[in-house]
Amino acid sequence: MVRSSQRFDEIRVYNGIAELTGKSVDRATVRGSASVCRSLSELGRSVRRLGDGYFYLPALLWPEGVKELPLEVVWTTMS
């Protein structure tokens, strides 16, 4: 559940790799934006639908100690 005073971390996605920008914004700044994601799985779905760009994830949802997070997996055939 998203609270009205909640903080969001800015995530930059480029070539399917997500990384934190270090910026944090409040809920009023991103209200109504299509780039707000409630979870990492929703972030992955948004990136597949919208492409590269800036997205916002509730603070503390980003995995601790991770600098970059690949969101698109390249599948290889097994033949």
Protein Blocks (a to p, Z undefined) as FASTA:
>chain_A
ZZfkbccdddddeehiacdehiacdfklmgoiakbcfbfklmmmmmmmnopcdddddehk
acghiabdcfbdcdddfZZ
